[in-house]
Amino acid sequence: MTMSKIQPELDLAIFGRAPAFAEKVHVGRPNVGNRERLLKRINDMLDRNWLTNDGPYVQQLEKQIAEFVGVRHCVAMCNGTVALEIAIRALGLTGEVLVPSFTFVATAHALQWQEITPVFCDIDARTHTIDPAQIEKMITPRTSGIIGVHTWGRGCDVEALEAIARRRSLHLLFDAAHAFACWHKGKPIGGFGRCEIFSFHATKFFNSFEGGAVATNDDSLAEKMRLMRNFGFRGNDNVIYIGTNGKMTEVCAAMGLTSLESVDEFVDINRRNYHAYRRGLDGIQGLTVMAYDESERTNYQYIVIEVDEHEAGLGRDELVQVLTAENVLARRYFFPGCHRMEPYRSYFPHASLMLPETEKLCRRVMVLPNGTSVDEKAISQIVQLMQTAVSNGPAVRDQLAGVESSIHIRGAR
Ligand SMILES: Cc1ncc(COP(=O)(O)O)c(C=O)c1O
């Protein structure tokens, strides 16, 4: 006769009690600014009957964003991915381009979509951004550029990347999808490299439903991107470049203008939440809350936890399962890494050998909910759940092993 193991009944949903949260708590729930102002803008837009094609809201948003980030040009686009594709094309990148694998897959896809090979470079474990010390050995005669990603809104080592780009005659641009309203070395992100690309997707700190933009100080690059986002038209009937449809709509720009009015409020809420998480989680063994450099301005959007499985007694995936059962939809980022996604894993089956830090981080990182829909009460509950799980690692582990998990953990942006 086999003895069944008796589990202690812990105060967690995986042991059978109701989830701590009746409704799902998401990472990246949209921040919505002043609804009345948004609706007024949409009404005015309908009265004007000008819905897209470089309308007044798009022009106003471009002007205000350019001022906000201190650049000469902001070219608004329909989303961040198309903004990346157009910037890459307008700069004339070819052959191979160095990118981190620890990024949302759009960074790599924007290259591969145009048959440019993304060459994955490892990250610095401390900053989670592309490691300049690894770059030189990845450069070949086919390399035409470097795309740094300001992951979590924390600036890359811009100065080191600039030095390499100059020395090796490479184009340097930045995927700043996470980094709207973030600064690096006392300057707003947006003005570094040849250009920087923002995403204004609904899950981002600042959103325009869907949307994106390229910020640049280069007049001719901006002009070229404006033409490319509109099929290459210069005036009626005159197409002078290959182009695509990358235009931002007026309703998206109306949302962008409304979000822009609330940026300070969004930052204040995110900052408050970040400190509440840190107060609660900093003492928990095996968990490290990623620190923001508070001498720089940042948007505090991402609450990034690194889980040391050995110390915590539970792995990152187990903690995500515990929280998901509580309706806290913590997310793995950027699991499993671009190099382990198609088509890249077929193209470069041995890429992981060059990416030890990326591999490690992809197994350790989870992101917790933040933004205007999260308050301090919710945070203290989330902290309590994590504390209970880590303090009872062996029992939680046994329970999870016994429960055929039906939890589907989705990829993350
Ligand atoms: C790092 C990064 N790059 C690119 C993108 C693509 O932006 P979008 O979703 O606006 O196309 C995202 C976000 O989704 C992102 O997080």
The ligand as a Gaussian input file, in Angstrom:
#p B3LYP/6-31G(d) Opt

LIG

0 1
 C       11.108000      46.103000     -27.140000
 C        9.950000      46.213000     -28.106000
 N       10.197000      46.464000     -29.402000
 C        9.206000      46.598000     -30.301000
 C        7.881000      46.497000     -29.923000
 C        6.821000      46.596000     -30.975000
 O        5.934000      47.641000     -30.773000
 P        4.411000      47.550000     -31.294000
 O        3.692000      46.568000     -30.444000
 O        3.908000      48.953000     -31.117000
 O        4.440000      47.147000     -32.724000
 C        7.573000      46.266000     -28.564000
 C        6.211000      46.206000     -28.034000
 O        5.296000      45.613000     -28.348000
 C        8.636000      46.091000     -27.649000
 O        8.396000      45.830000     -26.354000

